[in-house]
């Protein structure tokens, strides 16, 4: 799967977490429901728990927060 598809999949899952959190579901329930759908491409339980907590505290954005570190220009298989 390409990185662009993976990024969209992460955003999709965060939207689902946001919705299910606003419905009153806890992280464990959310993780179990989503893992049945997303399978091996599922976020970790820790990520679900963290995003659920942030949405519960009033976060609206599903985007990553900007980082101060320098972005990589090119990543190739040889570099990894």
Backbone as a chain_set.jsonl record, in Angstrom:
{"seq": "XXXXXXXXXXXXXXXXXXXXXXXXXXXXXXXXXXXXXXXXXXXXXXXXXXXXXXXXXXXXXXXXXXXXXXXXXXXXXXXX", "coords": {"N": [[0.84, -1.177, 0.0], [0.555, 2.211, -0.815], [2.136, 5.174, 0.59], [0.5, 7.409, 0.522], [-2.057, 6.32, 0.401], [-2.065, 4.997, 2.836], [-1.932, 7.196, 4.567], [-4.437, 8.379, 4.08], [-6.034, 6.309, 5.014], [-5.408, 6.346, 7.734], [-6.486, 8.854, 8.442], [-9.171, 8.353, 7.885], [-9.728, 6.374, 9.805], [-9.326, 7.846, 12.128], [-11.45, 9.629, 11.937], [-13.57, 7.864, 12.289], [-13.028, 7.031, 14.903], [-13.427, 9.461, 16.21], [-16.18, 9.874, 15.744], [-17.329, 7.566, 17.003], [-16.441, 7.979, 19.609], [-17.788, 10.332, 20.273], [-20.298, 9.27, 20.315], [-20.243, 8.019, 22.703], [-18.808, 5.705, 23.155], [-16.219, 3.655, 24.553], [-12.566, 3.405, 24.393], [-11.745, 0.669, 24.167], [-13.998, -0.668, 23.16], [-14.294, 0.729, 20.774], [-11.873, 0.063, 19.49], [-12.188, -2.732, 19.19], [-14.46, -2.88, 17.502], [-13.512, -1.535, 15.217], [-11.249, -3.03, 14.477], [-12.322, -5.314, 13.444], [-13.177, -4.453, 10.999], [-10.993, -3.077, 9.732], [-8.815, -4.767, 10.022], [-5.544, -5.927, 9.448], [-4.571, -3.424, 8.857], [-5.199, -1.73, 10.824], [-5.101, 0.883, 13.287], [-3.036, 0.956, 16.249], [-4.023, -0.221, 19.547], [-3.174, 1.577, 21.495], [-2.983, 3.954, 19.992], [-5.663, 4.337, 19.262], [-6.779, 4.69, 21.796], [-5.446, 7.035, 22.618], [-6.264, 8.954, 20.639], [-9.027, 8.875, 21.068], [-9.183, 9.898, 23.667], [-8.231, 12.502, 23.196], [-10.272, 13.51, 21.519], [-12.384, 13.377, 23.285], [-11.641, 15.344, 25.045], [-12.135, 17.578, 23.575], [-10.864, 18.049, 21.137], [-11.011, 18.763, 17.654], [-9.84, 18.425, 15.149], [-8.644, 15.934, 12.87], [-6.253, 15.746, 11.784], [-2.633, 15.414, 11.895], [-0.673, 17.111, 14.352], [1.378, 19.945, 13.592], [4.901, 19.462, 13.173], [8.082, 20.329, 14.566], [10.458, 19.364, 13.681], [12.849, 18.757, 11.032], [11.618, 18.131, 7.81], [11.874, 15.136, 5.832], [13.389, 15.037, 2.661], [13.63, 13.14, 0.587], [12.879, 9.744, 0.54], [14.112, 6.629, 0.088], [14.179, 3.098, -0.788], [16.778, 2.201, -0.424], [17.749, 3.871, 1.535], [16.433, 3.124, 3.798]], "CA": [[0.0, 0.0, 0.0], [1.366, 3.422, -0.895], [2.068, 6.02, 1.778], [-0.66, 8.299, 0.388], [-3.236, 5.52, 0.773], [-1.972, 4.77, 4.282], [-2.289, 8.452, 5.231], [-5.891, 8.511, 3.992], [-6.609, 5.291, 5.888], [-5.261, 6.857, 9.105], [-7.48, 9.919, 8.628], [-10.483, 7.7, 7.923], [-9.878, 5.72, 11.101], [-9.468, 8.892, 13.143], [-12.831, 10.122, 11.845], [-14.419, 6.84, 12.91], [-12.786, 7.134, 16.351], [-14.093, 10.689, 16.657], [-17.618, 9.626, 15.736], [-17.698, 6.592, 18.031], [-16.198, 8.608, 20.911], [-18.897, 11.256, 20.515], [-21.462, 8.429, 20.633], [-20.096, 7.562, 24.079], [-18.09, 4.436, 23.229], [-14.872, 3.7, 25.112], [-11.504, 2.992, 23.476], [-11.709, -0.779, 23.953], [-15.118, -0.972, 22.263], [-13.961, 1.305, 19.472], [-10.806, -0.751, 18.9], [-12.747, -4.035, 18.792], [-15.327, -2.687, 16.342], [-12.732, -1.132, 14.056], [-10.318, -4.077, 14.05], [-13.098, -6.258, 12.63], [-13.311, -3.861, 9.666], [-9.719, -2.68, 9.141], [-7.884, -5.89, 10.071], [-4.114, -5.682, 9.644], [-4.262, -2.013, 8.618], [-5.789, -1.025, 11.952], [-4.24, 1.586, 14.233], [-2.825, 0.191, 17.476], [-4.94, 0.113, 20.632], [-2.663, 2.793, 22.12], [-3.357, 5.099, 19.146], [-7.115, 4.516, 19.409], [-7.003, 5.232, 23.14], [-4.959, 8.413, 22.638], [-7.148, 9.798, 19.835], [-10.321, 8.937, 21.748], [-9.006, 10.828, 24.789], [-8.138, 13.859, 22.659], [-11.603, 13.928, 21.062], [-13.192, 13.557, 24.482], [-11.218, 16.616, 25.638], [-12.575, 18.689, 22.741], [-10.149, 18.197, 19.866], [-11.869, 18.597, 16.484], [-9.059, 18.055, 13.978], [-8.134, 14.568, 12.767], [-4.917, 15.889, 11.182], [-1.512, 15.446, 12.821], [-0.176, 18.433, 14.719], [2.635, 20.25, 12.901], [6.111, 19.125, 13.924], [9.144, 21.302, 14.377], [11.659, 18.761, 13.11], [13.054, 18.969, 9.603], [11.021, 17.058, 7.004], [12.793, 14.461, 4.929], [13.133, 15.401, 1.276], [13.471, 11.939, -0.215], [13.089, 8.473, 1.224], [14.172, 5.527, -0.868], [14.383, 1.799, -0.175], [18.186, 2.079, -0.059], [17.995, 4.643, 2.745], [15.765, 2.477, 4.928]], "C": [[0.886, 1.241, 0.0], [1.19, 4.279, 0.368], [0.877, 6.976, 1.721], [-1.942, 7.572, 0.797], [-3.242, 5.275, 2.28], [-2.35, 6.033, 5.061], [-3.795, 8.671, 5.212], [-6.588, 7.518, 4.915], [-6.522, 5.725, 7.352], [-6.311, 7.925, 9.39], [-8.89, 9.345, 8.725], [-10.724, 7.07, 9.293], [-10.03, 6.739, 12.221], [-10.869, 9.492, 13.13], [-13.803, 9.145, 12.496], [-14.268, 6.907, 14.431], [-13.506, 8.352, 16.918], [-15.594, 10.469, 16.768], [-18.028, 8.69, 16.875], [-17.454, 7.133, 19.442], [-17.345, 9.547, 21.258], [-20.205, 10.515, 20.794], [-21.4, 7.887, 22.056], [-19.391, 6.225, 24.23], [-16.694, 4.645, 23.81], [-13.848, 3.168, 24.121], [-11.482, 1.492, 23.178], [-12.809, -1.219, 22.986], [-14.823, -0.478, 20.856], [-12.924, 0.444, 18.764], [-11.362, -2.086, 18.395], [-13.634, -3.908, 17.557], [-14.513, -2.395, 15.093], [-11.796, -2.233, 13.568], [-11.031, -5.133, 13.223], [-13.216, -5.761, 11.188], [-11.954, -3.651, 8.995], [-8.64, -3.767, 9.188], [-6.444, -5.477, 10.312], [-3.703, -4.228, 9.428], [-4.812, -1.113, 9.724], [-4.727, -0.289, 12.764], [-4.078, 0.72, 15.479], [-3.855, 0.618, 18.529], [-4.501, 1.404, 21.314], [-3.069, 4.031, 21.315], [-4.852, 5.389, 19.257], [-7.426, 5.172, 20.746], [-6.601, 6.708, 23.204], [-5.882, 9.344, 21.852], [-8.516, 9.943, 20.498], [-10.264, 9.938, 22.9], [-8.964, 12.27, 24.284], [-9.501, 14.371, 22.179], [-12.533, 14.163, 22.244], [-12.888, 14.901, 25.143], [-11.501, 17.809, 24.74], [-11.818, 18.9, 21.448], [-11.116, 17.954, 18.719], [-11.106, 18.064, 15.278], [-8.614, 16.591, 14.029], [-6.738, 14.563, 12.134], [-3.857, 15.817, 12.281], [-1.17, 16.887, 13.154], [1.117, 18.694, 13.962], [3.831, 19.928, 13.796], [7.205, 20.127, 13.607], [10.394, 20.689, 13.75], [11.688, 18.929, 11.597], [12.442, 17.819, 8.804], [12.062, 16.413, 6.107], [12.393, 14.802, 3.485], [12.823, 14.172, 0.425], [13.724, 10.724, 0.657], [13.046, 7.38, 0.169], [14.381, 4.229, -0.115], [15.821, 1.627, 0.305], [18.478, 2.785, 1.262], [17.429, 3.959, 3.979], [16.53, 1.304, 5.461]], "O": [[1.865, 1.304, 0.744], [0.22, 4.122, 1.11], [0.307, 7.316, 2.757], [-2.805, 8.147, 1.459], [-4.29, 5.338, 2.923], [-3.012, 5.95, 6.096], [-4.372, 9.099, 6.211], [-7.608, 7.84, 5.525], [-7.455, 5.5, 8.124], [-6.949, 7.913, 10.443], [-9.7, 9.79, 9.539], [-11.802, 7.219, 9.869], [-10.788, 6.513, 13.164], [-11.415, 9.825, 14.181], [-14.745, 9.555, 13.174], [-15.258, 6.846, 15.16], [-14.122, 8.278, 17.982], [-16.209, 10.836, 17.769], [-18.961, 8.986, 17.621], [-18.183, 6.784, 20.37], [-17.821, 9.562, 22.393], [-21.109, 11.057, 21.429], [-22.388, 7.355, 22.562], [-19.374, 5.66, 25.324], [-16.067, 5.681, 23.588], [-14.212, 2.55, 23.12], [-11.225, 1.095, 22.042], [-12.575, -2.044, 22.103], [-15.071, -1.177, 19.873], [-13.072, 0.129, 17.583], [-11.035, -2.515, 17.288], [-13.563, -4.747, 16.658], [-14.789, -2.946, 14.027], [-11.572, -2.358, 12.364], [-10.408, -5.783, 12.384], [-13.341, -6.563, 10.263], [-11.777, -4.003, 7.829], [-7.652, -3.684, 8.458], [-6.151, -4.759, 11.269], [-2.589, -3.846, 9.786], [-4.879, 0.107, 9.574], [-3.602, -0.766, 12.915], [-4.902, -0.159, 15.732], [-4.474, 1.676, 18.416], [-5.336, 2.235, 21.674], [-3.457, 5.046, 21.895], [-5.26, 6.548, 19.336], [-8.236, 6.097, 20.821], [-7.322, 7.53, 23.77], [-6.245, 10.412, 22.345], [-9.097, 11.028, 20.485], [-11.187, 10.731, 23.087], [-9.586, 13.156, 24.871], [-9.844, 15.531, 22.407], [-13.378, 15.057, 22.202], [-13.774, 15.522, 25.731], [-11.154, 18.938, 25.089], [-12.106, 19.852, 20.722], [-11.948, 17.05, 18.788], [-11.669, 17.327, 14.468], [-8.256, 16.075, 15.088], [-6.124, 13.509, 11.97], [-4.132, 16.115, 13.443], [-1.357, 17.781, 12.329], [1.88, 17.761, 13.711], [3.777, 20.099, 15.014], [7.247, 20.699, 12.518], [11.294, 21.417, 13.33], [10.667, 19.211, 10.97], [12.719, 16.654, 9.09], [13.014, 17.062, 5.675], [11.21, 14.847, 3.147], [11.873, 14.169, -0.358], [14.685, 10.692, 1.426], [12.059, 7.233, -0.551], [14.723, 4.245, 1.067], [16.062, 0.982, 1.325], [19.347, 2.356, 2.021], [17.902, 4.195, 5.09], [16.089, 0.661, 6.414]]}, "num_chains": 1, "name": "protein.A"}
